Protein backbone atom coordinates (compact mmCIF):
# COMPACT_ATOMS: atom_id res chain seq x y z
CA UNK A 1 0.00 0.00 0.00
CA UNK A 2 1.16 3.51 -0.77
CA UNK A 3 2.67 5.11 2.33
CA UNK A 4 1.36 8.54 1.40
CA UNK A 5 -2.18 7.16 1.30
CA UNK A 6 -1.81 5.70 4.77
CA UNK A 7 -0.37 8.97 6.03
CA UNK A 8 -3.30 10.92 4.54
CA UNK A 9 -5.78 8.58 6.22
CA UNK A 10 -3.99 8.82 9.56
CA UNK A 11 -3.87 12.62 9.28
CA UNK A 12 -7.62 12.78 8.74
CA UNK A 13 -8.42 10.27 11.50
CA UNK A 14 -6.28 12.18 14.01
CA UNK A 15 -8.55 15.21 13.64
CA UNK A 16 -11.67 13.21 14.52
CA UNK A 17 -13.15 12.83 18.00
CA UNK A 18 -12.37 9.53 19.73
CA UNK A 19 -15.85 8.16 19.06
CA UNK A 20 -15.45 8.79 15.33
CA UNK A 21 -11.97 7.23 15.40
CA UNK A 22 -13.52 4.12 16.93
CA UNK A 23 -16.06 4.06 14.10
CA UNK A 24 -13.28 4.33 11.53
CA UNK A 25 -11.46 1.46 13.18
CA UNK A 26 -14.61 -0.69 13.23
CA UNK A 27 -15.21 0.11 9.57
CA UNK A 28 -11.62 -0.80 8.64
CA UNK A 29 -11.93 -4.10 10.51
CA UNK A 30 -15.24 -4.84 8.72
CA UNK A 31 -13.63 -4.09 5.35
CA UNK A 32 -10.78 -6.44 6.16
CA UNK A 33 -13.18 -9.25 7.06
CA UNK A 34 -15.23 -8.65 3.90
CA UNK A 35 -12.15 -8.89 1.69
CA UNK A 36 -11.10 -12.33 2.89
CA UNK A 37 -10.98 -14.84 0.09
CA UNK A 38 -12.73 -18.17 0.09
CA UNK A 39 -11.33 -21.64 -0.22
CA UNK A 40 -9.54 -22.72 -3.37
CA UNK A 41 -11.66 -25.00 -5.54
CA UNK A 42 -9.11 -27.82 -5.44
CA UNK A 43 -9.59 -28.03 -1.66
CA UNK A 44 -13.31 -28.60 -2.23
CA UNK A 45 -12.90 -31.42 -4.74
CA UNK A 46 -13.04 -34.16 -2.08
CA UNK A 47 -16.63 -33.07 -1.43
CA UNK A 48 -17.70 -33.49 -5.06
CA UNK A 49 -20.63 -35.89 -5.39
CA UNK A 50 -20.89 -36.19 -1.60
CA UNK A 51 -24.60 -35.25 -1.61
CA UNK A 52 -26.81 -38.13 -2.73
CA UNK A 53 -28.62 -37.54 -6.04
CA UNK A 54 -32.04 -37.87 -4.34
CA UNK A 55 -31.14 -35.08 -1.93
CA UNK A 56 -29.89 -32.89 -4.77
CA UNK A 57 -33.23 -33.36 -6.54
CA UNK A 58 -35.11 -32.31 -3.38
CA UNK A 59 -32.88 -29.25 -2.96
CA UNK A 60 -33.27 -28.29 -6.63
CA UNK A 61 -37.07 -28.58 -6.40
CA UNK A 62 -37.18 -26.47 -3.22
CA UNK A 63 -35.10 -23.77 -4.89
CA UNK A 64 -37.28 -23.73 -7.99
CA UNK A 65 -40.46 -23.49 -5.91
CA UNK A 66 -39.11 -20.89 -3.48
CA UNK A 67 -37.21 -18.61 -5.83
CA UNK A 68 -38.71 -15.34 -6.96
CA UNK A 69 -41.50 -15.64 -4.42
CA UNK A 70 -42.51 -12.58 -2.42
CA UNK A 71 -43.87 -12.97 1.09
CA UNK A 72 -45.47 -9.58 1.71
CA UNK A 73 -46.03 -10.42 5.39
CA UNK A 74 -42.37 -11.24 5.96
CA UNK A 75 -41.46 -7.65 6.83
C-alpha positions, -999 to 999 in steps of 0.1 A, spaced: 0 0 0 12 35 -8 27 51 23 14 85 14 -22 72 13 -18 57 48 -4 90 60 -33 109 45 -58 86 62 -40 88 96 -39 126 93 -76 128 87 -84 103 115 -63 122 140 -86 152 136 -117 132 145 -132 128 180 -124 95 197 -159 82 191 -154 88 153 -120 72 154 -135 41 169 -161 41 141 -133 43 115 -115 15 132 -146 -7 132 -152 1 96 -116 -8 86 -119 -41 105 -152 -48 87 -136 -41 54 -108 -64 62 -132 -93 71 -152 -86 39 -122 -89 17 -111 -123 29 -110 -148 1 -127 -182 1 -113 -216 -2 -95 -227 -34 -117 -250 -55 -91 -278 -54 -96 -280 -17 -133 -286 -22 -129 -314 -47 -130 -342 -21 -166 -331 -14 -177 -335 -51 -206 -359 -54 -209 -362 -16 -246 -353 -16 -268 -381 -27 -286 -375 -60 -320 -379 -43 -311 -351 -19 -299 -329 -48 -332 -334 -65 -351 -323 -34 -329 -293 -30 -333 -283 -66 -371 -286 -64 -372 -265 -32 -351 -238 -49 -373 -237 -80 -405 -235 -59 -391 -209 -35 -372 -186 -58 -387 -153 -70 -415 -156 -44 -425 -126 -24 -439 -130 11 -455 -96 17 -460 -104 54 -424 -112 60 -415 -76 68 
